[in-house]
Amino acid sequence: MARVRFTGPEPVTVPELGNRLVHPDEVVEVPDDRFDGYVCQTANWESVEEPREQRDQDEEVAPLPLRKAARPQKTEG
């Protein structure tokens, strides 16, 4: 489940969340597949925790350790 914060000025009832009353500055969990439907309403919602799939894709991959170059096998004369 993703998490969003309600930034609107007054409490609202959210039918999608079982008619839950959400107050200003309250953080609520929303279904991952509906996350974009909330955060696209920038005047009322902001992202707190992205859906698990997006978080996994956004994590940085650790860089590989540096390896020294191999010495040349024969010398040029």
TORKOL-4160 file (C-alpha; in steps of 0.2 Angstrom, whole numbers, padded with zeros to 4 digits, m for minus):
77
<pt num="1" X="0000" Y="0000" Z="0000"/>
<pt num="2" X="0006" Y="0018" Z="m0004"/>
<pt num="3" X="0004" Y="0032" Z="0007"/>
<pt num="4" X="m0002" Y="0050" Z="0004"/>
<pt num="5" X="m0005" Y="0066" Z="0014"/>
<pt num="6" X="m0021" Y="0076" Z="0012"/>
<pt num="7" X="m0016" Y="0094" Z="0010"/>
<pt num="8" X="m0034" Y="0101" Z="0008"/>
<pt num="9" X="m0041" Y="0115" Z="0020"/>
<pt num="10" X="m0056" Y="0105" Z="0027"/>
<pt num="11" X="m0059" Y="0087" Z="0031"/>
<pt num="12" X="m0066" Y="0076" Z="0017"/>
<pt num="13" X="m0075" Y="0060" Z="0015"/>
<pt num="14" X="m0066" Y="0048" Z="0003"/>
<pt num="15" X="m0078" Y="0035" Z="m0004"/>
<pt num="16" X="m0064" Y="0024" Z="m0011"/>
<pt num="17" X="m0057" Y="0022" Z="0007"/>
<pt num="18" X="m0074" Y="0016" Z="0013"/>
<pt num="19" X="m0081" Y="0033" Z="0016"/>
<pt num="20" X="m0067" Y="0037" Z="0028"/>
<pt num="21" X="m0066" Y="0055" Z="0034"/>
<pt num="22" X="m0049" Y="0062" Z="0031"/>
<pt num="23" X="m0043" Y="0077" Z="0040"/>
<pt num="24" X="m0030" Y="0091" Z="0034"/>
<pt num="25" X="m0012" Y="0085" Z="0035"/>
<pt num="26" X="m0018" Y="0067" Z="0039"/>
<pt num="27" X="m0008" Y="0053" Z="0031"/>
<pt num="28" X="m0018" Y="0038" Z="0024"/>
<pt num="29" X="m0014" Y="0022" Z="0015"/>
<pt num="30" X="m0021" Y="0020" Z="m0003"/>
<pt num="31" X="m0021" Y="0005" Z="m0015"/>
<pt num="32" X="m0005" Y="0005" Z="m0025"/>
<pt num="33" X="m0014" Y="0005" Z="m0041"/>
<pt num="34" X="m0024" Y="0021" Z="m0036"/>
<pt num="35" X="m0009" Y="0031" Z="m0030"/>
<pt num="36" X="m0007" Y="0041" Z="m0046"/>
<pt num="37" X="m0025" Y="0046" Z="m0045"/>
<pt num="38" X="m0022" Y="0054" Z="m0028"/>
<pt num="39" X="m0005" Y="0063" Z="m0031"/>
<pt num="40" X="m0011" Y="0070" Z="m0048"/>
<pt num="41" X="m0022" Y="0081" Z="m0038"/>
<pt num="42" X="m0008" Y="0092" Z="m0031"/>
<pt num="43" X="m0019" Y="0104" Z="m0023"/>
<pt num="44" X="m0026" Y="0091" Z="m0011"/>
<pt num="45" X="m0014" Y="0076" Z="m0010"/>
<pt num="46" X="0005" Y="0074" Z="m0009"/>
<pt num="47" X="0016" Y="0058" Z="m0009"/>
<pt num="48" X="0023" Y="0051" Z="0007"/>
<pt num="49" X="0027" Y="0033" Z="0001"/>
<pt num="50" X="0026" Y="0027" Z="m0017"/>
<pt num="51" X="0019" Y="0010" Z="m0021"/>
<pt num="52" X="0031" Y="m0004" Z="m0018"/>
<pt num="53" X="0034" Y="m0007" Z="m0037"/>
<pt num="54" X="0039" Y="0011" Z="m0040"/>
<pt num="55" X="0051" Y="0011" Z="m0025"/>
<pt num="56" X="0060" Y="m0005" Z="m0030"/>
<pt num="57" X="0063" Y="0003" Z="m0047"/>
<pt num="58" X="0069" Y="0020" Z="m0041"/>
<pt num="59" X="0081" Y="0012" Z="m0028"/>
<pt num="60" X="0099" Y="0015" Z="m0034"/>
<pt num="61" X="0109" Y="0000" Z="m0038"/>
<pt num="62" X="0126" Y="m0001" Z="m0029"/>
<pt num="63" X="0140" Y="0002" Z="m0040"/>
<pt num="64" X="0152" Y="m0012" Z="m0044"/>
<pt num="65" X="0169" Y="m0012" Z="m0035"/>
<pt num="66" X="0183" Y="m0005" Z="m0046"/>
<pt num="67" X="0195" Y="m0018" Z="m0052"/>
<pt num="68" X="0213" Y="m0014" Z="m0058"/>
<pt num="69" X="0217" Y="m0017" Z="m0076"/>
<pt num="70" X="0226" Y="m0033" Z="m0080"/>
<pt num="71" X="0245" Y="m0031" Z="m0084"/>
<pt num="72" X="0249" Y="m0034" Z="m0102"/>
<pt num="73" X="0255" Y="m0051" Z="m0105"/>
<pt num="74" X="0270" Y="m0047" Z="m0117"/>
<pt num="75" X="0280" Y="m0031" Z="m0118"/>
<pt num="76" X="0282" Y="m0022" Z="m0134"/>
<pt num="77" X="0300" Y="m0020" Z="m0139"/>
